[in-house]
Amino acid sequence: MKTFIASLAAVLLLALPGAARAGTVTVKGSDTMVILGQRWAEEFMKKNPTTRLQVTGGGSGTGLASLINGTTDIAMSSRPMKKEEEDKLRGAKAAPTQLSVAKDGVTFYVHESNPVSALTQEQLKGIYLGDITNWKEVGGKDAPIVIYSRENSSGTYVFVKDHVLGGEDYASSAQTLPGTAAVVNAVSKEKNGIGYGGAAYAKGIKELKVKKGTEEIEPSEANIKSGKYPLSRDLYFYLRNAPAGEAKAFIDFALSAEGQAIVTKVGYFPVK
């Protein structure tokens, strides 16, 4: 949490009036990726002091909307771009470019004291649709399940809706929180809580394994990179056109050996 707060403070400093000037590259979107984007920016600017990187969150949908509106150079997204978003970009005479920059596994979190250590995707679906409401229904203690979710602008929200809920709507009882760090904080304090987010944020809580048949699959580096973990995903940069100039230099750095080492340090997994 201290790391997150320090990173957020740095983001805010970069976003102060006067930062957006010639030589500035704006990067906006996924809250899952904002710490990673900030780390990349910090290291890139040490090597390229004439370039300013302005990195802000707000959710994948917000970043992609900014890309469509032409108000950001790079959109960070923890989900693939939707067809309607791509159509809007093409309608604006852009040629959308997608780049995978890191790998992640969407992880479900519970309180450290929760005896449940693994759930099937069907059980996760039942919980988040509101069909399963007590932990005893999935092998836990007799206690009501407190559900935490992300806001609908979040790429992780969309990923879970598509890949876990089968496109159905979340239960009305799900409490929406404005970022993964907030979800982790809530679950760490609520003994009966469950939430979800990126693997890098899973600190101070228990990560659930996903049951598949008789196997319990953990969101480990090997399982996520191989795709064995069923909720593995890529994290993306999107641009209106092919990368050029300072934006390309920044992306090249993110995908370099040094940049991918930062991915590992933050808690995600390299694409190379």
DRENDO-1510 file (C-alpha; in Angstrom, 1 decimal, always signed):
<recs>
REC; n; res; u; v; w
REC; 1; MET; +0.0; +0.0; +0.0 .
REC; 2; LYS; +2.9; +2.4; +0.8 .
REC; 3; THR; +4.3; +1.7; -2.6 .
REC; 4; PHE; +1.0; +2.4; -4.3 .
REC; 5; ILE; +0.6; +5.7; -2.4 .
REC; 6; ALA; +4.1; +6.8; -3.3 .
REC; 7; SER; +3.5; +5.9; -7.0 .
REC; 8; LEU; +0.2; +7.8; -7.0 .
REC; 9; ALA; +1.9; +10.8; -5.6 .
REC; 10; ALA; +4.5; +10.7; -8.3 .
REC; 11; VAL; +1.7; +10.3; -10.9 .
REC; 12; LEU; +0.0; +13.4; -9.6 .
REC; 13; LEU; +3.2; +15.4; -9.7 .
REC; 14; LEU; +3.7; +14.5; -13.3 .
REC; 15; ALA; +0.1; +15.6; -14.1 .
REC; 16; LEU; +0.5; +19.1; -12.6 .
REC; 17; PRO; -0.2; +22.1; -14.9 .
REC; 18; GLY; +2.8; +22.8; -17.0 .
REC; 19; ALA; +3.9; +19.2; -17.4 .
REC; 20; ALA; +2.0; +18.8; -20.7 .
REC; 21; ARG; +4.2; +20.7; -23.1 .
REC; 22; ALA; +6.4; +19.9; -26.1 .
REC; 23; GLY; +8.2; +16.6; -25.5 .
REC; 24; THR; +5.5; +15.2; -23.4 .
REC; 25; VAL; +4.0; +11.7; -24.0 .
REC; 26; THR; +0.6; +11.1; -22.3 .
REC; 27; VAL; -0.2; +7.6; -21.1 .
REC; 28; LYS; -3.7; +7.0; -19.7 .
REC; 29; GLY; -6.0; +4.1; -18.7 .
REC; 30; SER; -5.9; +0.9; -16.8 .
REC; 31; ASP; -5.6; +1.2; -13.0 .
REC; 32; THR; -4.1; -2.3; -13.0 .
REC; 33; MET; -1.3; -1.0; -15.1 .
REC; 34; VAL; -0.8; +2.5; -13.7 .
REC; 35; ILE; +2.0; +1.5; -11.2 .
REC; 36; LEU; +3.8; -0.4; -14.0 .
REC; 37; GLY; +3.4; +2.6; -16.4 .
REC; 38; GLN; +4.8; +4.9; -13.7 .
REC; 39; ARG; +7.8; +2.7; -13.1 .
REC; 40; TRP; +8.6; +2.6; -16.8 .
REC; 41; ALA; +8.1; +6.4; -17.0 .
REC; 42; GLU; +10.5; +7.1; -14.1 .
REC; 43; GLU; +13.3; +5.0; -15.6 .
REC; 44; PHE; +12.7; +6.2; -19.1 .
REC; 45; MET; +12.9; +9.9; -18.0 .
REC; 46; LYS; +16.2; +9.2; -16.2 .
REC; 47; LYS; +17.7; +8.2; -19.5 .
REC; 48; ASN; +15.8; +10.8; -21.6 .
REC; 49; PRO; +15.6; +14.0; -19.5 .
REC; 50; THR; +14.1; +16.1; -22.3 .
REC; 51; THR; +11.0; +13.9; -22.5 .
REC; 52; ARG; +8.2; +14.0; -20.0 .
REC; 53; LEU; +5.9; +11.1; -19.4 .
REC; 54; GLN; +2.5; +11.9; -18.0 .
REC; 55; VAL; +0.9; +8.7; -16.6 .
REC; 56; THR; -2.6; +8.6; -15.2 .
REC; 57; GLY; -5.2; +5.9; -14.5 .
REC; 58; GLY; -9.0; +6.0; -14.6 .
REC; 59; GLY; -9.6; +2.6; -16.1 .
REC; 60; SER; -9.1; +0.9; -19.4 .
REC; 61; GLY; -12.4; +2.3; -20.8 .
REC; 62; THR; -11.4; +5.8; -19.9 .
REC; 63; GLY; -8.0; +5.4; -21.5 .
REC; 64; LEU; -9.4; +4.1; -24.7 .
REC; 65; ALA; -12.0; +6.8; -24.8 .
REC; 66; SER; -9.2; +9.4; -24.4 .
REC; 67; LEU; -7.4; +7.7; -27.3 .
REC; 68; ILE; -10.5; +7.9; -29.5 .
REC; 69; ASN; -10.9; +11.6; -28.5 .
REC; 70; GLY; -7.2; +12.3; -29.3 .
REC; 71; THR; -6.4; +13.4; -25.7 .
REC; 72; THR; -3.8; +10.7; -25.0 .
REC; 73; ASP; -0.9; +9.3; -26.9 .
REC; 74; ILE; -1.0; +5.8; -25.4 .
REC; 75; ALA; -4.0; +4.1; -23.8 .
REC; 76; MET; -3.2; +1.4; -21.2 .
REC; 77; SER; -5.7; -1.4; -21.2 .
REC; 78; SER; -6.1; -4.7; -19.2 .
REC; 79; ARG; -8.5; -6.0; -21.9 .
REC; 80; PRO; -8.6; -6.1; -25.6 .
REC; 81; MET; -10.2; -3.2; -27.4 .
REC; 82; LYS; -13.9; -3.7; -28.2 .
REC; 83; LYS; -15.1; -3.7; -31.8 .
REC; 84; GLU; -17.1; -0.5; -31.3 .
REC; 85; GLU; -14.0; +1.3; -29.9 .
REC; 86; GLU; -11.9; +0.1; -32.9 .
REC; 87; ASP; -14.7; +1.3; -35.3 .
REC; 88; LYS; -14.7; +4.7; -33.7 .
REC; 89; LEU; -11.0; +5.0; -34.1 .
REC; 90; ARG; -11.1; +4.0; -37.7 .
REC; 91; GLY; -14.0; +6.4; -38.2 .
REC; 92; ALA; -11.6; +9.1; -37.0 .
REC; 93; LYS; -9.2; +8.0; -39.7 .
REC; 94; ALA; -6.8; +6.2; -37.3 .
REC; 95; ALA; -5.2; +2.8; -37.7 .
REC; 96; PRO; -5.4; +1.3; -34.2 .
REC; 97; THR; -2.2; -0.4; -33.0 .
REC; 98; GLN; -2.3; -3.0; -30.2 .
REC; 99; LEU; +0.9; -4.0; -28.4 .
REC; 100; SER; +1.1; -6.6; -25.6 .
REC; 101; VAL; +3.5; -5.2; -23.0 .
REC; 102; ALA; +3.1; -7.6; -20.0 .
REC; 103; LYS; +1.2; -10.6; -18.8 .
REC; 104; ASP; -1.1; -10.9; -15.8 .
REC; 105; GLY; -3.5; -13.3; -14.1 .
REC; 106; VAL; -6.8; -12.0; -12.8 .
REC; 107; THR; -6.8; -13.1; -9.2 .
REC; 108; PHE; -9.6; -13.5; -6.7 .
REC; 109; TYR; -8.7; -12.4; -3.1 .
REC; 110; VAL; -10.1; -13.4; +0.2 .
REC; 111; HIS; -9.1; -12.5; +3.8 .
REC; 112; GLU; -6.0; -14.3; +5.1 .
REC; 113; SER; -8.2; -16.0; +7.8 .
REC; 114; ASN; -10.6; -17.5; +5.3 .
REC; 115; PRO; -10.3; -21.3; +5.2 .
REC; 116; VAL; -11.3; -21.4; +1.5 .
REC; 117; SER; -8.2; -21.7; -0.7 .
REC; 118; ALA; -9.6; -22.6; -4.1 .
REC; 119; LEU; -12.8; -22.2; -6.1 .
REC; 120; THR; -14.0; -23.4; -9.5 .
REC; 121; GLN; -15.0; -20.8; -12.1 .
REC; 122; GLU; -18.6; -21.9; -11.7 .
REC; 123; GLN; -18.4; -21.1; -8.0 .
REC; 124; LEU; -16.9; -17.7; -8.6 .
REC; 125; LYS; -19.6; -17.1; -11.1 .
REC; 126; GLY; -22.3; -18.1; -8.6 .
REC; 127; ILE; -20.8; -15.8; -6.0 .
REC; 128; TYR; -20.6; -12.8; -8.3 .
REC; 129; LEU; -24.1; -13.3; -9.8 .
REC; 130; GLY; -25.5; -13.5; -6.2 .
REC; 131; ASP; -26.5; -17.2; -6.5 .
REC; 132; ILE; -24.1; -18.2; -3.8 .
REC; 133; THR; -24.3; -16.0; -0.7 .
REC; 134; ASN; -22.8; -17.9; +2.2 .
REC; 135; TRP; -19.2; -19.2; +2.5 .
REC; 136; LYS; -20.5; -22.6; +3.8 .
REC; 137; GLU; -21.9; -23.3; +0.3 .
REC; 138; VAL; -18.3; -23.5; -1.0 .
REC; 139; GLY; -16.6; -25.2; +1.9 .
REC; 140; GLY; -16.1; -22.2; +4.2 .
REC; 141; LYS; -17.6; -21.1; +7.5 .
REC; 142; ASP; -21.2; -20.1; +8.0 .
REC; 143; ALA; -20.9; -16.4; +7.1 .
REC; 144; PRO; -22.4; -14.2; +4.4 .
REC; 145; ILE; -20.1; -13.4; +1.5 .
REC; 146; VAL; -19.3; -9.7; +1.0 .
REC; 147; ILE; -18.6; -9.0; -2.6 .
REC; 148; TYR; -16.2; -6.3; -3.9 .
REC; 149; SER; -15.9; -5.4; -7.6 .
REC; 150; ARG; -14.3; -2.8; -9.8 .
REC; 151; GLU; -16.2; +0.0; -11.6 .
REC; 152; ASN; -17.5; -0.6; -15.1 .
REC; 153; SER; -14.8; +1.5; -16.8 .
REC; 154; SER; -12.3; -1.0; -15.6 .
REC; 155; GLY; -10.8; -3.5; -18.0 .
REC; 156; THR; -10.6; -6.1; -15.2 .
REC; 157; TYR; -14.4; -5.6; -14.5 .
REC; 158; VAL; -15.0; -6.4; -18.2 .
REC; 159; PHE; -12.6; -9.3; -18.2 .
REC; 160; VAL; -14.3; -10.9; -15.2 .
REC; 161; LYS; -17.8; -10.3; -16.7 .
REC; 162; ASP; -16.8; -11.9; -20.0 .
REC; 163; HIS; -14.6; -14.8; -18.7 .
REC; 164; VAL; -16.2; -15.6; -15.4 .
REC; 165; LEU; -19.8; -14.4; -15.5 .
REC; 166; GLY; -20.4; -15.4; -19.1 .
REC; 167; GLY; -21.5; -11.9; -20.0 .
REC; 168; GLU; -24.1; -11.7; -17.2 .
REC; 169; ASP; -24.5; -8.8; -14.9 .
REC; 170; TYR; -22.9; -8.6; -11.5 .
REC; 171; ALA; -25.0; -9.1; -8.4 .
REC; 172; SER; -26.6; -5.9; -7.1 .
REC; 173; SER; -25.0; -6.6; -3.8 .
REC; 174; ALA; -21.5; -6.2; -5.2 .
REC; 175; GLN; -19.8; -3.1; -3.8 .
REC; 176; THR; -18.0; -1.1; -6.5 .
REC; 177; LEU; -14.6; +0.3; -5.6 .
REC; 178; PRO; -12.4; +2.7; -7.7 .
REC; 179; GLY; -9.2; +0.7; -8.0 .
REC; 180; THR; -7.6; -2.6; -7.3 .
REC; 181; ALA; -5.7; -1.2; -4.3 .
REC; 182; ALA; -9.0; -0.2; -2.8 .
REC; 183; VAL; -10.4; -3.8; -3.4 .
REC; 184; VAL; -7.3; -5.3; -1.7 .
REC; 185; ASN; -7.6; -2.9; +1.2 .
REC; 186; ALA; -11.3; -3.7; +1.7 .
REC; 187; VAL; -10.7; -7.5; +1.6 .
REC; 188; SER; -7.8; -7.2; +4.0 .
REC; 189; LYS; -10.2; -5.7; +6.5 .
REC; 190; GLU; -13.4; -7.7; +5.8 .
REC; 191; LYS; -13.1; -11.3; +7.0 .
REC; 192; ASN; -16.0; -12.5; +4.8 .
REC; 193; GLY; -15.0; -10.5; +1.8 .
REC; 194; ILE; -14.0; -11.5; -1.8 .
REC; 195; GLY; -12.5; -9.3; -4.5 .
REC; 196; TYR; -10.5; -9.5; -7.6 .
REC; 197; GLY; -7.7; -7.7; -9.5 .
REC; 198; GLY; -4.2; -8.1; -10.9 .
REC; 199; ALA; -1.6; -10.4; -9.5 .
REC; 200; ALA; +0.8; -7.6; -8.6 .
REC; 201; TYR; -1.7; -6.2; -6.0 .
REC; 202; ALA; -2.1; -9.4; -4.0 .
REC; 203; LYS; -0.4; -8.4; -0.8 .
REC; 204; GLY; -1.9; -8.7; +2.7 .
REC; 205; ILE; -4.7; -11.0; +1.5 .
REC; 206; LYS; -5.0; -14.7; +0.3 .
REC; 207; GLU; -5.0; -15.5; -3.4 .
REC; 208; LEU; -7.5; -18.1; -4.4 .
REC; 209; LYS; -6.4; -21.0; -6.7 .
REC; 210; VAL; -8.8; -21.9; -9.5 .
REC; 211; LYS; -10.1; -25.5; -9.5 .
REC; 212; LYS; -10.2; -27.2; -12.8 .
REC; 213; GLY; -11.3; -30.8; -12.4 .
REC; 214; THR; -9.3; -32.2; -9.6 .
REC; 215; GLU; -6.4; -29.7; -10.0 .
REC; 216; GLU; -6.1; -26.5; -8.1 .
REC; 217; ILE; -4.2; -24.0; -10.3 .
REC; 218; GLU; -2.4; -21.1; -8.7 .
REC; 219; PRO; -1.7; -17.8; -10.5 .
REC; 220; SER; +2.0; -18.4; -10.6 .
REC; 221; GLU; +4.4; -17.0; -13.2 .
REC; 222; ALA; +4.8; -20.4; -14.9 .
REC; 223; ASN; +1.0; -21.0; -15.0 .
REC; 224; ILE; +0.2; -17.4; -16.2 .
REC; 225; LYS; +2.9; -17.3; -18.9 .
REC; 226; SER; +1.9; -20.7; -20.3 .
REC; 227; GLY; -1.8; -19.9; -20.1 .
REC; 228; LYS; -2.5; -22.8; -17.8 .
REC; 229; TYR; -4.0; -20.5; -15.3 .
REC; 230; PRO; -7.5; -20.1; -16.7 .
REC; 231; LEU; -7.7; -16.3; -16.0 .
REC; 232; SER; -4.4; -15.4; -17.6 .
REC; 233; ARG; -4.4; -12.2; -19.8 .
REC; 234; ASP; -2.2; -9.8; -21.7 .
REC; 235; LEU; -1.8; -6.1; -20.7 .
REC; 236; TYR; -1.9; -3.7; -23.6 .
REC; 237; PHE; -0.7; -0.4; -25.0 .
REC; 238; TYR; -3.0; +1.0; -27.7 .
REC; 239; LEU; -2.1; +3.8; -30.1 .
REC; 240; ARG; -4.1; +5.6; -32.8 .
REC; 241; ASN; -1.4; +4.7; -35.3 .
REC; 242; ALA; +1.9; +2.9; -35.5 .
REC; 243; PRO; +4.3; +4.1; -32.8 .
REC; 244; ALA; +6.6; +7.0; -33.8 .
REC; 245; GLY; +8.9; +9.5; -32.2 .
REC; 246; GLU; +9.0; +9.8; -28.4 .
REC; 247; ALA; +6.1; +7.4; -27.9 .
REC; 248; LYS; +7.9; +4.8; -29.9 .
REC; 249; ALA; +11.1; +5.3; -27.9 .
REC; 250; PHE; +9.1; +4.8; -24.7 .
REC; 251; ILE; +7.4; +1.7; -26.0 .
REC; 252; ASP; +10.7; +0.3; -27.1 .
REC; 253; PHE; +12.1; +0.8; -23.6 .
REC; 254; ALA; +9.0; -0.9; -22.0 .
REC; 255; LEU; +9.6; -3.9; -24.3 .
REC; 256; SER; +13.4; -4.0; -23.8 .
REC; 257; ALA; +15.1; -6.4; -21.4 .
REC; 258; GLU; +15.4; -3.5; -18.9 .
REC; 259; GLY; +11.7; -2.6; -19.3 .
REC; 260; GLN; +10.6; -6.2; -18.9 .
REC; 261; ALA; +12.7; -6.6; -15.8 .
REC; 262; ILE; +10.6; -3.8; -14.3 .
REC; 263; VAL; +7.5; -5.8; -15.2 .
REC; 264; THR; +8.8; -8.6; -12.9 .
REC; 265; LYS; +9.8; -6.1; -10.1 .
REC; 266; VAL; +6.3; -4.6; -10.1 .
REC; 267; GLY; +4.7; -8.1; -9.8 .
REC; 268; TYR; +3.5; -8.9; -13.3 .
REC; 269; PHE; +5.1; -11.2; -15.9 .
REC; 270; PRO; +7.2; -10.3; -19.0 .
REC; 271; VAL; +6.0; -10.9; -22.5 .
REC; 272; LYS; +9.5; -11.7; -23.6 .
</recs>
